[in-house]
Each structure stands twice: as C-alpha cells, then as structure tokens.
C-alpha cells in the first residue's frame, strides 16, 4: 500500500474520531463507530493509534501548542492581553480546522475523567514553561478565571447554541467578552 492511501485513511479516521468524540464524548464513543464512519476496518484504528486513548490524544492535538499561542498573547502590552486571549481562544472554536478539536476536548472534559486528566496535563505543561510563568507571575488565578470565563462563552456559543450568542458576529462576541477577561487578568493573586 502506498503512503498516500494510508495517509488518506489516517486522515479519515481522525475526522471520524473528532466527529464521534465531539458528539458522544470519550466514554460514549466506540472504536467500531469511528471505523464505520471512516469506512475502514476497525483493526486499522489499532494499527495507526494503538487504542482508543491513543486515538483520542491524536484527535485533540492542535497544529500549534498552547504555549506558542500564549507567547503571542503575552507579547502584547498588558492592557491588550485580555482582547488577544479572547480572540485567540474563541478563534480556535470558530476555525474549522480546530473547532472540532475544541468540541472534542470540552465534551470529554465535562463527561469523562480521561479528558479531564488530559486537560490537567496541558495546564501542568503551561505551569512548567518559563515564558508563561514569567508572563503570569502574580496573575495565575486571574488567568485560570479568565480561561474559565472563555470556556463558558465557548460552550454557550458552540455546544449549547444559546440564542443570540450563537448567532452573534465573532467581533461582537470578542468586544463583549474581552473586557471581563482583561479584568480577570488584571486582578492580582
């Protein structure tokens, strides 16, 4: 088998996995359902990803690391970081290439300990990054609160599809949300 068909199979499996995990969470998703949606034999999933945990980890891997995104945010003056954090985080939800991953991660964090453990690992990695540590010195509580606020807006807009918020223009959502995020970031620990 050539590399191109294998890569196509892998991509189809990942797309199907993201759809299944986003709709059903980690626990509610089966390898058979993913294989059926991708149109491949279930054994191919094990070939590429090992097991459901491996497939889940790959399905929520982003093209850029959270540390790199935060480095961009913290390169701005402090009084602009709330808007930049809001724009970048909510932008991940709006982007067709990462929006499904955000749904997968969020549904899994809400409904499954494995998803929550993965999120804690990501946050733990941020805590260990020197650049992030320096940028958030004395502001960790504000940052965590800002992220919780942003997650709530994203869930209401993209998962619950709350009227008005779900149809609001992205720039309007940013304009309404960023001041609260800035307030969180400005509140010292």
C-alpha beads as a LAMMPS data file, in Angstrom:
LAMMPS data file: protein, C-alpha beads

189 atoms
188 bonds

1 atom types
1 bond types

-500.0 500.0 xlo xhi
-500.0 500.0 ylo yhi
-500.0 500.0 zlo zhi

Masses

1 110.0

Atoms # bond

1 1 1 0.000 0.000 0.000
2 1 1 1.420 3.434 -0.895
3 1 1 1.815 6.277 1.582
4 1 1 -0.926 8.401 0.008
5 1 1 -3.826 5.936 0.629
6 1 1 -2.533 5.252 4.142
7 1 1 -2.401 8.987 4.878
8 1 1 -5.931 9.327 3.495
9 1 1 -7.127 6.510 5.767
10 1 1 -5.446 8.110 8.760
11 1 1 -6.998 11.497 7.997
12 1 1 -10.468 9.950 7.515
13 1 1 -10.119 8.080 10.807
14 1 1 -9.113 11.270 12.641
15 1 1 -12.007 13.215 11.112
16 1 1 -14.451 10.461 12.087
17 1 1 -12.966 10.258 15.582
18 1 1 -13.353 14.008 16.074
19 1 1 -16.970 13.808 14.927
20 1 1 -17.725 10.862 17.226
21 1 1 -15.880 12.262 20.267
22 1 1 -17.487 15.698 19.758
23 1 1 -20.956 14.187 19.568
24 1 1 -20.648 11.477 22.229
25 1 1 -17.639 12.299 24.422
26 1 1 -14.859 9.846 25.185
27 1 1 -16.926 7.243 27.030
28 1 1 -19.797 7.222 24.564
29 1 1 -17.573 6.754 21.524
30 1 1 -16.631 3.306 20.297
31 1 1 -13.811 2.259 18.002
32 1 1 -16.380 0.426 15.845
33 1 1 -18.433 3.599 15.371
34 1 1 -15.324 5.536 14.354
35 1 1 -14.292 2.807 11.908
36 1 1 -17.793 2.660 10.422
37 1 1 -17.909 6.438 9.899
38 1 1 -14.417 6.423 8.370
39 1 1 -15.295 3.461 6.150
40 1 1 -12.367 1.337 7.321
41 1 1 -11.851 -1.885 9.231
42 1 1 -11.638 -1.378 12.995
43 1 1 -8.206 -3.090 13.008
44 1 1 -6.819 -0.121 11.073
45 1 1 -7.530 2.147 14.044
46 1 1 -5.316 -0.006 16.259
47 1 1 -2.654 -0.034 13.532
48 1 1 -2.429 3.761 13.438
49 1 1 -3.288 4.761 17.000
50 1 1 -2.891 1.711 19.246
51 1 1 -6.100 2.080 21.201
52 1 1 -8.935 4.483 21.954
53 1 1 -6.738 6.548 24.292
54 1 1 -4.111 6.964 21.574
55 1 1 -6.744 7.935 19.026
56 1 1 -8.289 10.421 21.455
57 1 1 -4.895 12.000 22.177
58 1 1 -4.262 12.427 18.455
59 1 1 -7.777 13.759 17.833
60 1 1 -7.247 16.630 20.269
61 1 1 -3.706 17.508 19.205
62 1 1 -3.628 21.030 17.823
63 1 1 -1.458 22.307 14.983
64 1 1 0.189 24.756 17.405
65 1 1 0.988 24.323 21.060
66 1 1 -0.927 26.241 23.733
67 1 1 2.423 27.636 24.903
68 1 1 3.082 29.185 21.481
69 1 1 -0.381 30.768 21.432
70 1 1 0.095 32.185 24.918
71 1 1 3.521 33.542 23.980
72 1 1 1.802 35.541 21.223
73 1 1 -0.790 36.853 23.683
74 1 1 1.804 37.872 26.268
75 1 1 3.926 39.657 23.657
76 1 1 1.221 42.342 23.601
77 1 1 1.116 45.140 26.192
78 1 1 -0.690 44.040 29.359
79 1 1 -3.737 46.190 28.683
80 1 1 -4.289 44.385 25.337
81 1 1 -3.794 40.820 26.575
82 1 1 -7.450 40.286 27.504
83 1 1 -8.585 41.004 23.958
84 1 1 -5.785 38.924 22.458
85 1 1 -6.504 35.946 24.722
86 1 1 -10.223 36.208 23.946
87 1 1 -9.613 36.494 20.204
88 1 1 -7.207 33.555 20.071
89 1 1 -9.133 31.186 22.341
90 1 1 -12.559 31.842 20.834
91 1 1 -10.919 31.862 17.408
92 1 1 -9.932 28.232 17.938
93 1 1 -13.641 27.438 18.248
94 1 1 -14.519 29.438 15.119
95 1 1 -11.776 27.926 12.938
96 1 1 -12.988 24.873 11.003
97 1 1 -9.597 23.183 11.423
98 1 1 -9.581 23.423 15.226
99 1 1 -13.224 23.941 16.197
100 1 1 -13.976 20.209 16.191
101 1 1 -10.972 19.566 18.428
102 1 1 -12.212 22.181 20.896
103 1 1 -15.602 20.449 20.961
104 1 1 -13.970 17.045 21.456
105 1 1 -11.800 18.277 24.295
106 1 1 -14.605 20.161 26.028
107 1 1 -17.201 17.397 25.812
108 1 1 -14.637 14.909 27.044
109 1 1 -13.501 17.107 29.934
110 1 1 -17.098 17.559 31.017
111 1 1 -18.107 13.926 30.728
112 1 1 -15.014 11.847 31.360
113 1 1 -12.103 11.680 33.781
114 1 1 -9.652 10.762 30.987
115 1 1 -10.494 14.004 29.178
116 1 1 -10.203 15.985 32.404
117 1 1 -6.836 14.355 33.114
118 1 1 -5.609 15.381 29.662
119 1 1 -6.647 18.992 30.311
120 1 1 -4.805 18.950 33.639
121 1 1 -1.713 17.689 31.784
122 1 1 -1.939 20.580 29.323
123 1 1 -2.338 23.112 32.145
124 1 1 0.528 21.445 34.027
125 1 1 2.714 21.864 30.944
126 1 1 1.880 25.558 30.865
127 1 1 2.816 25.873 34.528
128 1 1 6.259 24.493 33.754
129 1 1 7.011 26.803 30.829
130 1 1 9.406 29.600 31.840
131 1 1 7.943 32.158 29.427
132 1 1 4.386 31.535 30.585
133 1 1 5.495 31.524 34.224
134 1 1 7.169 34.916 33.803
135 1 1 4.224 36.440 31.911
136 1 1 1.730 35.258 34.525
137 1 1 3.731 35.939 37.664
138 1 1 1.208 37.083 40.252
139 1 1 -1.665 36.575 37.789
140 1 1 -2.234 32.809 37.720
141 1 1 -5.594 32.970 39.478
142 1 1 -6.741 35.681 37.109
143 1 1 -5.570 33.655 34.109
144 1 1 -7.363 30.492 35.246
145 1 1 -10.512 32.508 35.938
146 1 1 -10.238 34.197 32.512
147 1 1 -9.940 30.795 30.839
148 1 1 -12.978 29.505 32.737
149 1 1 -14.908 32.569 31.577
150 1 1 -13.840 31.990 27.970
151 1 1 -14.712 28.299 28.176
152 1 1 -18.195 29.236 29.383
153 1 1 -18.711 31.617 26.476
154 1 1 -17.463 28.984 24.012
155 1 1 -19.713 26.259 25.444
156 1 1 -22.741 28.559 25.353
157 1 1 -21.977 29.662 21.779
158 1 1 -20.833 26.413 20.171
159 1 1 -22.188 23.488 22.195
160 1 1 -25.391 24.750 23.821
161 1 1 -26.003 27.178 20.934
162 1 1 -27.652 29.716 23.215
163 1 1 -29.866 32.098 21.192
164 1 1 -28.319 35.476 20.386
165 1 1 -24.838 34.400 21.481
166 1 1 -24.664 31.572 18.950
167 1 1 -25.603 33.869 16.064
168 1 1 -23.711 36.965 17.174
169 1 1 -20.905 38.192 14.947
170 1 1 -17.493 36.997 16.168
171 1 1 -16.181 40.551 16.573
172 1 1 -19.192 41.422 18.739
173 1 1 -18.529 38.377 20.944
174 1 1 -14.902 39.445 21.332
175 1 1 -15.907 43.042 22.098
176 1 1 -18.353 41.931 24.805
177 1 1 -16.119 39.261 26.355
178 1 1 -12.635 40.788 26.262
179 1 1 -13.198 43.457 28.961
180 1 1 -14.151 40.771 31.516
181 1 1 -11.152 38.651 30.512
182 1 1 -8.902 41.703 30.905
183 1 1 -10.376 42.335 34.350
184 1 1 -9.568 38.744 35.372
185 1 1 -6.010 39.071 34.079
186 1 1 -5.534 42.408 35.881
187 1 1 -6.735 41.078 39.253
188 1 1 -3.623 40.049 41.216
189 1 1 -3.443 36.696 43.007

Bonds

1 1 1 2
2 1 2 3
3 1 3 4
4 1 4 5
5 1 5 6
6 1 6 7
7 1 7 8
8 1 8 9
9 1 9 10
10 1 10 11
11 1 11 12
12 1 12 13
13 1 13 14
14 1 14 15
15 1 15 16
16 1 16 17
17 1 17 18
18 1 18 19
19 1 19 20
20 1 20 21
21 1 21 22
22 1 22 23
23 1 23 24
24 1 24 25
25 1 25 26
26 1 26 27
27 1 27 28
28 1 28 29
29 1 29 30
30 1 30 31
31 1 31 32
32 1 32 33
33 1 33 34
34 1 34 35
35 1 35 36
36 1 36 37
37 1 37 38
38 1 38 39
39 1 39 40
40 1 40 41
41 1 41 42
42 1 42 43
43 1 43 44
44 1 44 45
45 1 45 46
46 1 46 47
47 1 47 48
48 1 48 49
49 1 49 50
50 1 50 51
51 1 51 52
52 1 52 53
53 1 53 54
54 1 54 55
55 1 55 56
56 1 56 57
57 1 57 58
58 1 58 59
59 1 59 60
60 1 60 61
61 1 61 62
62 1 62 63
63 1 63 64
64 1 64 65
65 1 65 66
66 1 66 67
67 1 67 68
68 1 68 69
69 1 69 70
70 1 70 71
71 1 71 72
72 1 72 73
73 1 73 74
74 1 74 75
75 1 75 76
76 1 76 77
77 1 77 78
78 1 78 79
79 1 79 80
80 1 80 81
81 1 81 82
82 1 82 83
83 1 83 84
84 1 84 85
85 1 85 86
86 1 86 87
87 1 87 88
88 1 88 89
89 1 89 90
90 1 90 91
91 1 91 92
92 1 92 93
93 1 93 94
94 1 94 95
95 1 95 96
96 1 96 97
97 1 97 98
98 1 98 99
99 1 99 100
100 1 100 101
101 1 101 102
102 1 102 103
103 1 103 104
104 1 104 105
105 1 105 106
106 1 106 107
107 1 107 108
108 1 108 109
109 1 109 110
110 1 110 111
111 1 111 112
112 1 112 113
113 1 113 114
114 1 114 115
115 1 115 116
116 1 116 117
117 1 117 118
118 1 118 119
119 1 119 120
120 1 120 121
121 1 121 122
122 1 122 123
123 1 123 124
124 1 124 125
125 1 125 126
126 1 126 127
127 1 127 128
128 1 128 129
129 1 129 130
130 1 130 131
131 1 131 132
132 1 132 133
133 1 133 134
134 1 134 135
135 1 135 136
136 1 136 137
137 1 137 138
138 1 138 139
139 1 139 140
140 1 140 141
141 1 141 142
142 1 142 143
143 1 143 144
144 1 144 145
145 1 145 146
146 1 146 147
147 1 147 148
148 1 148 149
149 1 149 150
150 1 150 151
151 1 151 152
152 1 152 153
153 1 153 154
154 1 154 155
155 1 155 156
156 1 156 157
157 1 157 158
158 1 158 159
159 1 159 160
160 1 160 161
161 1 161 162
162 1 162 163
163 1 163 164
164 1 164 165
165 1 165 166
166 1 166 167
167 1 167 168
168 1 168 169
169 1 169 170
170 1 170 171
171 1 171 172
172 1 172 173
173 1 173 174
174 1 174 175
175 1 175 176
176 1 176 177
177 1 177 178
178 1 178 179
179 1 179 180
180 1 180 181
181 1 181 182
182 1 182 183
183 1 183 184
184 1 184 185
185 1 185 186
186 1 186 187
187 1 187 188
188 1 188 189
